[in-house]
C-alpha cells in the first residue's frame, strides 16, 4: 500500500486552520461558543465550505444543515465519508468535532493532490448540531437526518431555551425544514470519524491515537424525588420526608456501583436542581440526572436495571415520590471489523503506535452506524479535558491522526 | 390577677383582620408576597397603622421602617413591647409574622378597652424585613436597627437580587437611611413575641400554644467543593475528582449525624448548585448550604465543630478543594425566666394548656434579647407547615394565643 506522508500537509497549515476556525465564535480565551444555526456557526460552516472549494471539492449543504464536500470516484458507487461537527458546547473548545472536520478536509485534499481522483467517491461532512447545546432534544441532528430519523414534525416541536423552534431557526439560516427528508443518504459505503479522545486514557498510555472498538451505550435518566418542604429549624429530623437526603443516597449508591464495576463502566450525576433551593427550607423536591454508560450491551442492560432497583428501593424506604424519565438512550455500537483493520493497517504503515479503546462519549458515528459500517480514530487530549475552552491536542498527535486517517481513506477509496 | 376573656375580642373580627391583611400582596391563593419596602409591604404597614390609630394608639414609623403603636403608661418608664413582622417569604403564608403583629394589636386594644391606661407604656411593633427574603443579607433588619446593629454603611452596601441597595429602596419608601441610628431603643423593659410554631410539635402534642424556652443557635454555612470537570463518558471513575460524589457524602453524613443526635438537633441542606450543571459533564464544583441548629449552646458548638471535621476529612480523602463561609450565625438565646413565668401564669388563669419548647426558627426576639428580657408564645401550625401559602392556624388556637398574650401584657404593664 501507499502511505501518505503527513509532513507534506504542512503542520503549520493545520495549526493555522485550527486557529482560524477557532476565531469564529471565539469565547473564554481558547474556547468557542458556536451553537447550531447561530451566526458564528453559519460563518464557521462557510469557512469550511470555502476551504473545500479552494481544494477543488464539490460543496453543498443539505436541508438539515450538514455541509458536504465531495470528490467523485472514477468507478462511482457508494461514498467513503469522513468528518464530524463544528457546533460546540457553551462554551466548548477548539477541538471537539472541529478537529474531525479539519482532518477530513486535510486528508482528502492531500489524497487529491497526491493521487488525483479516487475509485470510489470520497466525501467530507460537517454535521449540524451534534452537541444538542442549543436544542437539548436535537443532539445528533444532522447525522440523524442523514440516517432518516428526523421529520418535519421534529422541526416544528423542538425548541431552544428562548422558545424558538428549530424549524424557524433553520429557515432563518437558509435551510428548508420541509425538505428535511432529502438529507437522508443511502449511498454511503463507510464512515470514518476522527475525534479527540475527551478522556485521559491515551495520555496515560503515552500514545498519540487510538482505534475505537465501539461506542458506549449512553442512557441519561432524569429523576425527581419529592418529599415535604418544611422549615429547616422547626421541623424535627425524625419526621422529615427530605428529598435531599434521598438524592444524596442515590448519588453515592450509583457512583459507588460504577466504581465497583470498574472500567469501562461510568456513572455521572452532573445536574441537580433543588426546589425551592432555599438555605432554610427542607426541599420539596430534588431533580437530577443520572448518566450511565457501558459499551458492552449486556453489561449496560444490567447496569440500567440495577439503577432502577436502587432508585425504587431508596425512594420507598425514605417515603419519597419517585419519577423517572429516560431522556437519552443511545445503544452501544461496535466499529466495523474491516474498517478497524483498515485503520490498523494504515497506522502500522505510517509507524504510528495505537491502542484499542471504547468511546465513552456519543458521536455522529453512532447514528451513521445504522446505515453503514463505521469506525473512529481518537487523538490524545491533554489532561483528558473536553467540553471546555481548555481542550488541547498537540499538533504532533493531530498529524499522527490525520496521517492514519488519510492512509485509511486511501485504503478504502483508491 | 385579672384575666382577659378573649371572646370579647370577637373571633370573627380577628379572622377578618387576618383575611384583610392577607389580601394585601395576596399570592398563590392563600399566600402573600410582601417583601420589605415593596408597595404591598408599605400598604400592609399602613393598614396596621390605620387599625392602631382607630384603636387610639400613638403611631409612628422609625427610620429603619419599623412601625410602632404606643399607649403611654401612667407611671412612665421603660415599655412593654409585643409584635413581630409582616414581611413574607416569596411567597409565604398569611400567618408567619403577621399573626404576632395582629395579636399584639388585638391584645393591646382589648386591654385598653377593658382597663384603660397601663402603669407602664405598652407598645406594638411591626418589624421590617425579618425574613431577609428581599435582601438576603438584611434578615432581622428592623429588630437589628432597634438593638443598634445597623449603620449607614449597611444601607449603602446591602443589595437585593436586582442590585438595588436597601438605602435607596428605604428612601423611595419614605425612610431616611441617614437617621437609621435613631431607630435604636434603650427604653424597652420586655419583648413578648407571639408567632406560629412553624413545626409539628404542638400538633403532635394536641396543644394550642407553647411557651418558648429559648431560641436555637442557627448557623448557615456556604460550602463549595471543587474538583475537575470532565466528560461524563470519556473519563474513568477511578481517576475522577468528582465534587458531586463528595457533596453527596457530606449531605448523608451531616443529616445522619443530626438524626443520631435526635431532637432538638436539626441539619438541613436546602440549597445546592452544580457548576456547570450539565447532564453529561462531571461538575467542576458543587456549592451548597448546611443549616445546622441546636438550642443548647454547648451542643451547638460541638455540632459545628463536628461538621467542620467531617467536611475537612471528606474533602481531603476525595482530593477536593474545600471552601466554607459562615453566612448566618445567630447564637442561641434563652427566654427570660420571669417572662416565661408571666406567660405560664396567664395561661393557667385562662385555662389554656401549654407546653415548653425551644424555637428551631430564628425570630426578632433573638435580636431583642440583646437589649431586654424576651419570651415567646407559639401557636399551633396545621401540619407544621410554614414559609408556604399553605400555612394555617385554627382560629381557636389563635384566640388561645391572644388570650394568653393579653393576660401576660396585663401582668407586666398594669
Interface residues (C-beta under 8 A of the other chain):
Chain A: X89 X197 X198 X199 X200 X201 X216 X218 X220 X229 X230 X231 X232 X233 X234 X235 X236 X237 X238 X239 X242 X244 X245 X247 X248 X249 X251 X252 X255 X258 X259 X262 X263 X264 X265 X266 X267 X268 X269 X270 X271 X272 X273 X274 X277 X278 X279 X280 X281 X282 X283 X289 X291 X293 X327 X328 X359 X360 X361 X362 X384 X385 X386 X387 X388
Chain B: X197 X198 X199 X200 X201 X216 X218 X220 X229 X230 X231 X232 X233 X234 X235 X236 X237 X238 X239 X242 X244 X245 X247 X248 X249 X251 X252 X255 X258 X259 X262 X263 X264 X265 X266 X267 X268 X269 X270 X271 X272 X273 X274 X277 X278 X279 X280 X281 X282 X283 X289 X291 X293 X327 X328 X359 X360 X361 X362 X384 X385 X386 X387 X388
